[in-house]
């Protein structure tokens, strides 16, 4: 399908002294100046390694901030993901496109081929940053965006990390854009999720959360089986017009049957009801639960099935396959790369069967 569509080549030049600084401490978040050439257009950028555990991988992932010009293609920054542990290289893009397909806000992405200081670094996934430029490109109302940066973004008053009461309600989040007062809205959200009486929850929670959009997101997490997706790997967007919080997926490589280390994750690993405090409270309400059930049934019938997903997976695989032999990190694992589409399709079939067998729990 996409075999003839060539990957854009991104030529990255980091002056040797800056590259030495970057490599001297992979955990440092201070960016270094560099140059990026895309389609013969030269861009001055700041660059730094991105991610948490992925920084220790041989194939690094990067955060790129445009400096001169200060925006490029209506973006202030982009992320370049190495997808090092995903032997298919497809899972993140496949997931984010799937979320968009089922009606959830999701970042756009594209495969690119990265060259660093004249040396091939291989196939990367360019990810759109979820920020004020993301909202602007979609004509969405201005609002605040918070990244869920660790397990404390669990919508609870209790810390996942410290195993006690949170010292502050915004623990687990990092504000990407918005005013100082927006932190108060986030704090109020967490407090309300945990303190609205059960008898009032159905009519009260809709004043804070876009429940329909949350349920669509939940269906996406459950079907792709992202174990970390409930307390991590998402951004919260507070729509400035409605005042309601919406949720946006992020970093979905540990999906479609494999975990963060690329190991097999059986199709029944994550249950149909997922977890985190907000999910539990929403699914405690029969009206919401039945709506979620109907959403799952709808997506299983239309998108989450082998017939629908096979050409999408094949198209992505065919597009990047010619570049595998030039990727120094996977060129010796072509056979594994070629086996992954079938593995993903088998997972889809098995996961769909498992979800179907558990739909009765939502009655």
N, C-alpha and C positions, 0 to 999 in steps of 0.2 A: 504493500500500500504506500509506504513512505520511503521505499528503498532508493528512489531517485532523488530524494530531497537531501541535499548535502548539509552537513552540520556547519554552522558558523565557526570559524577559527578565531579564537581569542588569543592574541599574542601579548603576553604579560612580561614586562621588563622591570625587575626589582634590582636597583643598583647593588652590586656585591656587598658593600658595607651594610646596606639596609637589610639584605637577605640574611647576612650573618647575625644581625641584631634580632631579626624575626625568629631565626632558628635557635638562638641562644637560650630562649625561654619560651617554650610553646604555650605556656599558660598566661603569658603577658597579654593584656588587652590594649596596649598602646600601639596604634597603627604606625606603619612606616610609609613614606611616600614612594610611589611607583608610577609606571606608565602602562596603559592598556590600549592596544590597537584593535579596533573592531571595524571590519570593512574599510580599511585604510584611514579610518578616523582615529586620530591620536587623542587619548584622554589622560589627563593628570588625575591620579587617584590616591587615596589612602587605603592601605590593605592590612588585614590582620587575620590570624587563624580564627576559625569559628567553631562553635560546638563545645561540648564538655568532654566526654570520653573519646570522641572521634579525633581529638587533637593528637592523641598518641599514635594514630594510625600512620602507616608509611605514606599513604596518599592523603595529603592535607586538604581540608576544606577552607574556604576563604570568605571573609566579609569584605566587600568592595564599596567604598564611599567615593562618589564622584566629587572631584575638587575643582577642576577646570576643564570644561564647563562644570558648573555645580549641579547640573542635572543632565541626564542622558536618557532619551526615550521616555521622558516624563517620570523619571525615577531619580531619587537621591542616592539610593544604594541598591545593591543586588547581593545575592549570596551564591557562591559557587561550591556546590557539594560534590565531593569525590565519590560518594555512595560505595565506599571501599568494602564494606562487609556484605553488600547485596550483590551476589554473583550474577544476577540478571541485569543490574543497573536500572531496572524498570520500576521498582516498587513505589518509590516516592512519587514520581510523576503519575504513575497509574492511579495511585490513591487520590492525589490532589485533583486530577481530572475527573475521577469518579465522584468526588464530593461536589464539584461544580455541576456535574451531570444530574445529580439527584436534588439540586436546588439549594445547595449550601454555599455560602461565601467561601472562596478558596483561592490561594495564590496561584498565579499562572507560572508555568515553568517551561523550559526548553532545553534540549540537549545541545551542548557545545563541545568543541574540541579545544583543549587548553595547551598552550605552548609557553613554557617559562624559561626566559633567558636563552632562547634558541633550542631548548630541549622539550620533547613531547612529554606532557604530563597526562594526556589521555582524555577520556570521555568524562565530562562533568555535567551536572544538572544545574542550570541557572534558575534560581528561585527568586520570585518577586518578593520584595520586602513588604510586610504588612504594616503600613504607616499612613500618614496623612495623604501621601501621593497615591497610595493604593485606593483610598476612599475617593480622591479627586478623579482618578481615571474611570471610576465606575459611576460617577455622579451621585455618590452616596452622601447623605448628610454629614457635616462635620461632626466629630465626636472624639472620644478618648479611646486609646487602644492600650491594653495591658498584655504583656507576654507572660505566659505561665512558664517560669524558669526552673522550678523544681517541684518535688512531690508535695510541698505545702499548698500548692494551688488545687486543693482538694475540696473546696467549697465548705470546709468544716471549720469549727472553732478549735479543733485539736490539730496539733502538728504531726505530720507523718514522719518528720525527720527527728524531732526532739521528743516525741511521744508524750507531750504534755500540752497544756493550753497554749495557744499561740500568743506570743508577746505583742503582736499587732495583727489586725485583721487583714492587712494587705500582704502578709508574708506569703512568699511563693510567687509574687508578681513583680514585674518591672514595667514601669510606665514607658511606653514608646512614644506616645504623643498625647496632648491634652493639657488642660490647665490644672493648677494645684487643687482646685475644688473637686476635680474628677476623682481624686483619691478618696474623698469622702463618699462619693457615690458607690465606689467599689466596696468600701467598708460597710456601707449600709446594706448593699447586696448580700454580703457574707453574713451579716447579722440577721437579716430578715430570713434568709434561707434556713437558718438554724433556730429561729425563735418564733416564727409564725405558728400558732397552734394548728394542729392537724385539721380541725373542723373548719378553719378559715383558709387553709393553704390554697385550695383551688382558685378562689376568687382574689386572693391577695398576691400570689406569686406572679400573676400576669401583669402586675404593675411594675415589675422589676426585670422580668425575663421574657424574651420572645419565645414562648414555649413551643410553638409550631416549628420554629427554626432550630431550637435546641433538640427536638425530637428527630428532625431530619439529620442533624449532626450525629446524634446518638446512633441512629440506624447505620450511618456510614462507618463509625468507629467499630460497631459490633460486627458488621459484615466483613470489613477488611481485617478485623481482629488485631487492632493495635492495643496491646496490653497497657502501654504507657499513656494512651490517649485520654484517659479519664482524669489524670492529675498532672499532666504534662503535655507537651506537643500541641498546644493550642494558644490562640490569642482571644482576648475578650474585647469586643467593640461595643461601646455604649453609643447607640444611635442618638445624635443630638436632637432629632425631631421627635422621636417617640419616647426617648428617655429609657428605652429598654436595652438590655444587654443581649448581644448576639455572640456566637462562638465560631471561630475560624480555625480549621485544622492546620498543623504545621509539623514538618519533619516526619514523614510517614514511611520510612524505609523498612521498619520492623513490622511488616504486614504481609498479607497474601501467603501465609503459611511459614514464615521464618521470623525469628526473633532478632534482637539488636546485634547478635553475634553471627547471624546467618544460619543458626541451627534450626532444625525443623520444629515448628510449633503446631501441634496437632489441632485439628479443626474444632475440637471441643474445649480448647484451653480457656477461652473467655466465654462465660455464660451469656445468655440472651439479655439479662438485666444489667450487665455491666456492673460498675461500682463508682463511687464518690457520693458525697452527701446529697448534692442537688439531684442527681439521677435517682437515688433511692426515694427521695421525697416526692419527686414528680411521678414516678411509677407507682407510688403508694395511692395515687388518685386514679380511680377507675376510668374516668373520662380521658385522661392523658394516656393511661396505659393502653386502652383500646385504640386510641388514635395512633400510638406507636406501633401497635400490632398491625394496623391497616397499612401504615407506611412500609413496614418490613415486607408485608405480602406484596404490595405494589412494586417495590424495588426488586424483590426476588423474581417477580413475573416479567419485569421490563428490562432491568439493567444487570442485576447480579446473577448472571447465568452464562454458561459456556457459549451459547449461540451469539449473545450480544458482545461478550468480552473478547472472544477469540480474535476477530479481525483487528480490534484495538491493540491487543497484546502483540499480534504478529506484525502490525504496522510499525510499532515502536521498535521491536526487536530488529526488523529488517532495516530500519533507518540507521541504527547505530552499529550493526554488525560489521560493515566494512571498516570501521575504525578500531575494532577490538584488537587487531594485530598491531596497531600503532600505540596502544595503551600499555605502557611498560608494566603496569600493575596486574593486568589480566590477560596479557597476550598468550601466556602459556596455559590458560584455562578456558580455551575456546569451547571445549566439549561441555564443560559445566555451564557456560553461558548459553549454549545452544539447547541444553536440556531444561533450562528454567521455564520457558513458556509453557511446556507441558506440565511441569510441576505446579505452576500457578493455576492452570486450568483444572487440574485434579483437585487442588485446594478449593477452588470456587465450587466445584460440584459437591465436594464433601461438606464444606461449610454451609452451603445452601440446604443440603439435606439435614444437617444438624439443626439449623435455625428453624426450618419447617417443622421438625419434630418437637420443638420447644415452644412454638407459638401458643399452644393451649395454656401455658403458664401465665399468659397476659390476659386471659378471659376475665 
